Amino acid sequence: MGEPPAAAQAHFEKLIVQLAEDAGTDGPRRKGFASHSMFVGRKMFAILDESGALVVKLPPERVAGLIASGAGSGWSPGHGSPLKEYLAVGFDRKARWLSLAKESRTFMASKG
């Protein structure tokens, strides 16, 4: 897998700091795991993919609505069909990253 563009990586790092400050924790990163992933407990809720898009996990109905509104697109980890619970939000829409990451973190935290 390739590395995301440097500008997207830098924005992702800022996002990690913002989420840590918001939650009053050390942050959503797990030691020994990919540096482009965010976790709540043991659940991954967001990643930065190699295109520089933030990928968040949300309920399928929410993902469908966000895709329909133009907020992002479906995402697949490989060459298959997009996964119904994942939304990719491009770097060109980075203003939405923080709110969607918070929403995803809350959603995944509810899954125990």
C-alpha positions as CSV (number, residue, x, y, z in Angstrom):
1,M,0.0,0.0,0.0
2,G,1.3,3.5,-0.9
3,E,1.6,6.5,1.4
4,P,-1.1,9.1,1.4
5,P,-0.1,12.6,0.1
6,A,1.9,14.7,2.6
7,A,-0.8,17.4,2.9
8,A,-3.4,14.8,3.8
9,Q,-1.1,13.2,6.4
10,A,-0.4,16.5,8.0
11,H,-4.2,17.3,8.2
12,F,-4.8,13.8,9.6
13,E,-2.2,14.4,12.4
14,K,-4.0,17.7,13.3
15,L,-7.3,15.7,13.4
16,I,-5.8,13.2,15.9
17,V,-4.7,16.1,18.2
18,Q,-8.2,17.7,17.9
19,L,-9.9,14.4,18.7
20,A,-7.7,13.8,21.7
21,E,-8.3,17.3,23.1
22,D,-12.1,16.8,22.6
23,A,-12.1,13.5,24.4
24,G,-9.6,14.4,27.1
25,T,-7.5,11.3,26.2
26,D,-4.1,10.5,24.8
27,G,-5.8,10.2,21.4
28,P,-7.3,7.7,19.0
29,R,-4.1,6.1,17.9
30,R,-3.1,2.6,19.1
31,K,0.6,1.7,19.7
32,G,2.0,-0.8,17.3
33,F,-0.7,-0.3,14.7
34,A,-0.8,1.5,11.4
35,S,-0.1,5.2,11.9
36,H,-3.0,6.1,9.5
37,S,-5.7,4.6,11.7
38,M,-7.9,5.8,14.6
39,F,-9.5,3.7,17.3
40,V,-12.0,4.0,20.1
41,G,-11.1,1.2,22.5
42,R,-10.4,-1.8,20.3
43,K,-12.6,-0.6,17.4
44,M,-11.2,1.2,14.4
45,F,-13.4,4.1,13.4
46,A,-11.3,6.0,10.8
47,I,-8.3,5.6,8.5
48,L,-6.5,7.8,6.0
49,D,-6.3,5.8,2.8
50,E,-3.5,6.1,0.2
51,S,-5.5,8.5,-1.9
52,G,-5.5,11.0,1.0
53,A,-9.2,10.5,1.8
54,L,-10.5,10.1,5.4
55,V,-12.5,6.9,5.6
56,V,-15.0,6.7,8.5
57,K,-17.3,3.9,9.6
58,L,-20.9,4.9,10.1
59,P,-24.4,3.2,9.9
60,P,-25.2,2.1,6.4
61,E,-28.2,4.5,6.2
62,R,-26.0,7.4,7.2
63,V,-23.4,6.5,4.7
64,A,-26.0,6.3,1.9
65,G,-27.3,9.7,2.9
66,L,-23.9,11.3,2.9
67,I,-23.1,9.8,-0.5
68,A,-26.4,11.1,-1.9
69,S,-25.6,14.6,-0.5
70,G,-22.2,14.6,-2.2
71,A,-20.3,14.6,1.1
72,G,-18.2,11.6,0.1
73,S,-18.2,8.4,-1.7
74,G,-18.3,4.7,-1.0
75,W,-15.1,3.0,0.0
76,S,-13.6,-0.5,-0.6
77,P,-10.3,-1.7,0.9
78,G,-9.5,-3.5,-2.4
79,H,-10.9,-4.0,-5.8
80,G,-14.4,-5.1,-4.7
81,S,-17.7,-3.3,-4.2
82,P,-17.8,-0.4,-1.7
83,L,-18.5,-1.5,1.9
84,K,-21.9,-0.2,3.0
85,E,-20.6,1.1,6.4
86,Y,-17.6,3.1,5.1
87,L,-17.5,6.6,3.7
88,A,-14.5,8.1,2.0
89,V,-14.2,11.9,2.3
90,G,-11.6,13.4,0.0
91,F,-9.0,15.9,1.1
92,D,-10.9,18.5,-0.9
93,R,-13.6,18.1,1.7
94,K,-11.3,18.2,4.7
95,A,-13.5,20.8,6.4
96,R,-15.9,17.9,7.1
97,W,-13.3,15.5,8.6
98,L,-13.5,16.5,12.2
99,S,-17.3,16.3,12.5
100,L,-17.5,13.0,10.6
101,A,-14.6,11.6,12.7
102,K,-16.4,12.5,15.9
103,E,-19.6,11.0,14.6
104,S,-17.8,7.8,13.6
105,R,-16.0,7.6,17.0
106,T,-19.4,7.9,18.8
107,F,-20.9,5.3,16.5
108,M,-18.1,2.8,17.1
109,A,-17.9,3.5,20.8
110,S,-21.6,2.4,21.0
111,K,-20.6,-1.0,19.6
112,G,-18.8,-1.9,22.8
